[in-house]
Amino acid sequence: RQEQGVVINEGSTDVDFRIESNGNANMIFVDGGSDHVNIGTSSDFGDTLNVSGSAHCSNSLTLSRQSADTGSSGLIFEKTRNTSVNGNTVVASGDQLGFIAFRGNDGDEFLDGAYILGSVDTTPGNGDMPTRMSFHTTADGASSPSERLRINSSGRKTFNGSSTANGHGNFIG
């Protein structure tokens, strides 16, 4: 006999699930109908995992490693063109590998203020993953970020449209 454990929302009946803490009625809230997990709120921000807090750093995520060695914590973004979990299909040039957004509210909605993007730079192959990083910020009076700095797979930097070869050169702004 196989152990089943606790199952909530079996048969997709859209049942919500929540865990209360001393100070929060929705410390963990699973929205069965919208496929969202929320921490600190029952509100849906539109993402699969939403973390909310009202005090300074009360919605922070800590990755901590306590060990007497050189290892560290990590945050890993993965991309495949395969549609199965853990499937292997090569990505293509231009595919995004990871994205970190910094957003602020303008009084009506949250807007991207800045973001960092990792993308496949040229055609990858077995054991070869050429990648570029780009950094985007929003100018005063604008409502969306523009690319300001790019470091491509060969180390070439492009800063506001001007490039230097292989990581050499100084930018004075």
N, C-alpha and C positions, 0 to 999 in steps of 0.2 A: 504494500500500500504506500503510495506516495503522499507525503505531507503537503497540505494545501496552504496552510497559514491563513492570514486574515485577508479576505478579498472584499473590496468595497466597489460597488458599481459594476458587478459582474453582469454580463449581458447588455452592457451599455445602456443602463437605465438613467443615465445622467444624474446620479446621486453625488452631491457635494460631500466633502469630508473636511473637518477642521479639528485642530488641536489648540486648546486655550493654554495660555501661560498666566502667571499672576497678574500681569498688567495688560494683556492683549487677548481679546476674544478670538482673534484670527492669527495666532502666532504662526501656524501652518494651515493653509487653506488650499484644498485641491478642488478645482472647478471641474466637475465631472462632465459637464456639457460642452465646455469650451477648451478642454485639454490644457489647462494652465495650472501651475503650482505657484502659489503666492506665499511669501513669508512676511508677516507683519501687517497684512491687509487682505481683505476679500476683493478689493478692486482689481480689475484686469487692466494692465498697461499695454496689452497686445503682444506680449512675448510669452514664451513657454514657461520661463521662470522669472518671477517678479519679486523684488525685495523692496520693502518700503519702511521708512522710519521718519520720525519728526525731530529727533535730537541730533546734535552733531555726531557724525559717524555712526549713527544707529542703524544704518542700512549698508554698512561696509561688509565686504567679504574678506575674510582672513584665511590665508593658506599658510600654515606654520609647520615647520619641520624642526624637531628637537633631536639632534643626533651629533655625535662627536666625529663627523666626517665632512667631506667637501660637498655633499649633496644639498639640494635645495628644494623648495616647493616649485610647482610649475603650473602654468595655465596653457593648455594645449588646444589649438584649433586644428581640425582636420577636414579635408575636402577630398571626395572621390566623385567620379561621375557615375559610379554604380548606384543603383537604387535600392540595394539590399544592405542591411546592417552588416558592417565589416566586409562588404564586397570590395573588390579591387578592380578599378577601371581608371586608367591614366587620365589626369586632368589635362586641360588644354591651355595654351598660351592665352593670357588675359583673365583666366579664372581667378576669382578671389579666394584666398586661403584663410583669411581672418580679417576682422574688422573691429576696431574699438572706437566708439562714438562718445563725444562729450557734448551734452545737450543742455540748453537753458530755456526757460519759459519766457516768452515775449508778452505775456498777458493774455494771449489767446490759445497758444499751443506750445509744445516743446519743439525747438528748432536745433539742428546740428550747428554747434559752434566750431567744432574741430573734430577731426578723426584721423586715425592711423589705419592704413590699409596694406595688407600683404597680398601680393598677386603673383601668379606665374608669369615670368618675364618673357620666355621664349619656349619653344617646344621641349617638353620634358621627355625623359626616357628612363629605362630601367636603371636605377641607381643615380639618376640625374634630375635634380629639381631646381632649375634656375628661377630665382625669385627676386622681386623688387619690393621695396618698402616706399610708401608715399605718405607724406604728412600734409594735411589740409587744414586751413584756418579760414574763418569768415572775416572779411574786411568790414570796417565800420560803414553802416548804411546798406550792407548786403544781407541777404537772408539765407545764403547757403555757402558752404566752404569751397574754396578753390585750392588746387594743388600748389604748394609752396616749395616743397623739397621732395626729390625723388632720388633714391639710391638704387641703381639697377644691379643686375646679377654680376656684372663685371666690376662693380665698385664705382662706376661713373655717377657723379652727382649732378643733378639738375636743380638749380635754385631759381625760382621765378622765371623759368624759361632759359636761363643761361647755364651752360654745363662746363664741368672741368673733367679732365681725363683721369680715369683710374684713381680717384680719391685724392688727387693732388690739387693744390690751389686753395686760395683763401677767398672767402666771401666777406665783404664788408658791407653791412647793412645799415 
